[in-house]
C-alpha cells in the first residue's frame, strides 16, 4: 500500500539563514474541514479525508495525550452499562446486558473520547422482529452520507482504508442509518452537539492538539540528536589553556588578552 501522509495541518517553512540563526515559521493550526464533493455520495472529513487518522497519530505520538485519552475513556465507561429500574423489568434488563458486551462498550467509549464520534452496528434477527446483537464499529472507517432535503443522514459509507478510495464507490459499502431502512444491519452514529458542525463533531481537546504534536516533535528532535551522536546546533568546544611557557607579556609585564583566548 502506498504511503499516505496525513500530517499536513501544520507544515514548517524554513526561512533563509540570518547569520548563524535558522528561523522556522509554522503556519497556524487549522481546524478540520468538512468537505462536500459534488461527485461523491459521502462527506469528507479533514485534509485528504483522513482527519481521524490525524487524531490517531496524535494519540500514538504524544504520551501525555495518550494517557489522558486512556484515563478519561476508562472513566466514561465506569462500571459499565446499567439501568436504574432493572429490578422492575428483569427480563428486559437481562436482554439489554446481553446485547452490549464489555468489549463493545469500552471500544465505543474509547472512540468517543479520542475521535469525538463513535458508532454502533445494530444487527437484527433474520425476520427483523428484534435486535439480535449490537457491535462496535471503528468510527474512523465511516463517512456520513449527504443529508436529504429534511436534514436527515440516512446512511454511512464504510471503507477499510479511505486513503485508497478515489471518486468511485469501489471497496466502499453503504450501511443505512438506524431507523431509515428495513435491512438487517444499521448504524447508530453518536456525536455531541457542537456549534458550527453537522456531519461530524470535533474532539473536546481540539485546543490541545497542537501541543500534542509539539510534544512529538520535541521527542523526535532529541531522538535524532542521540542517533546522530551529537547536537549540531549546540556544540560545546573545549579549548585548553596554553602552558606557562606560551604566555607572552606586554611591555608592562601583563598577560595580553589575546594570549588567553
C-alpha positions, 0 to 999 in steps of 0.5 A, spaced: 500 500 500 502 506 498 504 511 503 499 516 505 501 522 509 496 525 513 500 530 517 499 536 513 495 541 518 501 544 520 507 544 515 514 548 517 517 553 512 524 554 513 526 561 512 533 563 509 539 563 514 540 570 518 547 569 520 548 563 524 540 563 526 535 558 522 528 561 523 522 556 522 515 559 521 509 554 522 503 556 519 497 556 524 493 550 526 487 549 522 481 546 524 478 540 520 474 541 514 468 538 512 468 537 505 462 536 500 464 533 493 459 534 488 461 527 485 461 523 491 455 520 495 459 521 502 462 527 506 469 528 507 472 529 513 479 533 514 485 534 509 485 528 504 479 525 508 483 522 513 482 527 519 481 521 524 487 518 522 490 525 524 487 524 531 490 517 531 497 519 530 496 524 535 494 519 540 500 514 538 505 520 538 504 524 544 504 520 551 501 525 555 495 525 550 495 518 550 494 517 557 489 522 558 485 519 552 486 512 556 484 515 563 478 519 561 475 513 556 476 508 562 472 513 566 466 514 561 465 507 561 465 506 569 462 500 571 459 499 565 452 499 562 446 499 567 439 501 568 436 504 574 429 500 574 432 493 572 429 490 578 422 492 575 423 489 568 428 483 569 427 480 563 428 486 559 434 488 563 437 481 562 436 482 554 439 489 554 446 486 558 446 481 553 446 485 547 452 490 549 458 486 551 464 489 555 468 489 549 463 493 545 462 498 550 469 500 552 471 500 544 465 505 543 467 509 549 474 509 547 472 512 540 468 517 543 473 520 547 479 520 542 475 521 535 469 525 538 464 520 534 463 513 535 458 508 532 454 502 533 452 496 528 445 494 530 444 487 527 437 484 527 434 477 527 433 474 520 425 476 520 427 483 523 422 482 529 428 484 534 435 486 535 439 480 535 446 483 537 449 490 537 457 491 535 462 496 535 464 499 529 471 503 528 468 510 527 474 512 523 472 507 517 465 511 516 463 517 512 456 520 513 452 520 507 449 527 504 443 529 508 436 529 504 432 535 503 429 534 511 436 534 514 436 527 515 443 522 514 440 516 512 446 512 511 454 511 512 459 509 507 464 504 510 471 503 507 477 499 510 482 504 508 479 511 505 486 513 503 485 508 497 478 510 495 478 515 489 471 518 486 468 511 485 464 507 490 469 501 489 471 497 496 466 502 499 459 499 502 453 503 504 450 501 511 443 505 512 442 509 518 438 506 524 431 507 523 431 509 515 431 502 512 428 495 513 435 491 512 438 487 517 444 491 519 444 499 521 448 504 524 447 508 530 452 514 529 453 518 536 456 525 536 455 531 541 452 537 539 457 542 537 456 549 534 458 550 527 458 542 525 453 537 522 456 531 519 461 530 524 463 533 531 470 535 533 474 532 539 473 536 546 481 537 546 481 540 539 485 546 543 490 541 545 492 538 539 497 542 537 501 541 543 500 534 542 504 534 536 509 539 539 510 534 544 512 529 538 516 533 535 520 535 541 521 527 542 523 526 535 528 532 535 532 529 541 531 522 538 535 524 532 540 528 536 542 521 540 542 517 533 546 522 530 551 522 536 551 529 537 547 536 537 549 540 531 546 546 533 549 546 540 556 544 540 560 545 546 568 546 544 573 545 549 579 549 548 585 548 553 589 553 556 596 554 553 602 552 558 606 557 562 611 557 557 606 560 551 604 566 555 607 572 552 607 579 556 606 586 554 611 591 555 608 592 562 609 585 564 601 583 563 598 577 560 595 580 553 588 578 552 589 575 546 594 570 549 588 567 553 583 566 548 
